[in-house]
């Protein structure tokens, strides 16, 4: 009886095992960021790999960077690595995504979700407008403005699912419901299923001949993954539970 219970509990533990990318396992000086100049195309936190494409000529990158910049008030591109919350969701560091961004999951894990918010640059651009992007909202209550993040999962090149999160939404008939996200909110990604890679893209009502005018950034923190148990563990769990039920029934 005890042996069967131990087998079942071990299998349950394997199923429940999880990891979290907190970004606090990455070294940063206070109020600074790493945009890729000291990286080699990626960085890892909590077992998840975040891709970064850095251009040394222009000290510029696309993909993921990480930061602990605390400036929720300064608008514009020079403040592109700050979360509008002024702090991380937990701990000190967080990540910032710019443009098309991709992360890769550790083998044997699935993504559960992450905490997401606006960068100061994007949030204030939606709120007030800037030299490239319009101010969101209108006086009629019918303004169609929105900005969203789309996460698409892939496994072996095959799409496994997609999820969308709105960081700004002014499409309500009642203007009091219009919003720009200024806090950390959970972005549920369990619908991506067995994805081994997640690609992030953007949609916005403010577009021009060169694409989206809204600054295509977002900040993220505490990305959670869950271990996928091996078939042997699942079989042991099933066999152990069946045996326990039979013994109790007897």
Protein Blocks (a to p, Z undefined) as FASTA:
>chain_A
ZZmmmmmmmmmmmmmpccddehlmpccdehiadehlmmghiaceehiacdddddfklopa
ehjdddfbdcfkbgcjklmmbcfklpafbhjbdcddehjddddddehiacfbdcddddfk
lmmmmmnopakbcceddfkopacbdcdddddddeehiafbdcdddfbdckbfblklgccd
fbdcdddfklnomafbdcdddddfbdcfkbpfbdcddddehiacdddddfklmmmmmmmm
mmmmmmmmZZ
